Amino acid sequence: MDTATSTTTQTVEIFTDGACSGNPGPGGWGVLLRYGDNRREISGYAPNTTNNRMEMLAAIHALETLKRPCKVVLTTDSNYVKDGITKWIFNWKKRGWRKADKKPVKNADLWKRLDTICVKHDVEWRWVRGHSGNIDNETVDQLAQGAVKLGQAGELPIDPAGEEIDPTDQP
């Protein structure tokens, strides 16, 4: 029996988004966590990063915020994050963090971190089309965009994990 599932007693809804002004460039991530009537918003900033890293860090920080194992419904507008953690990661791990073409997996540091935190929770991953009117997705998009502005103004600390740009992750 899966320990994360067997100790799960609560369901947390999470919405995540990442944003980047240029790719690479200054980036931000935003998270909305909801449990019953409780709601929490968090965000972060990196001055030189990629959109994919910001999308991943939103999910990572959301799950790391949880203090005990939870049932989670995590909604993202990033197919990269959703497909990476639900489909691709299994073969990446078997191949020593290499893709089928033998090239290194982009953002392996963050994929490993996300994989580790997912083991602690029972996560159901959902995808929503960005900018399609989903109010919660729009909220986290605004948080991510706002984080870029706040970070550039020096009002939000730098998320050091966002700075570790993988040279293979350039557009």
Secondary structure by P-SEA (a helix, b strand, c coil): cccccccccbbbbbbbcccccccccccbbbbbbbcccbbbbbbcccccccaaaaaaaaaaaaaaacccccccbbbbccaaaaaaacccaaaaaaacccccccccccaaaaaaaaaaaaaacbbbbbbbbccccaaaaaaaaaaaaaaaaaaaacccccccccccccccccc
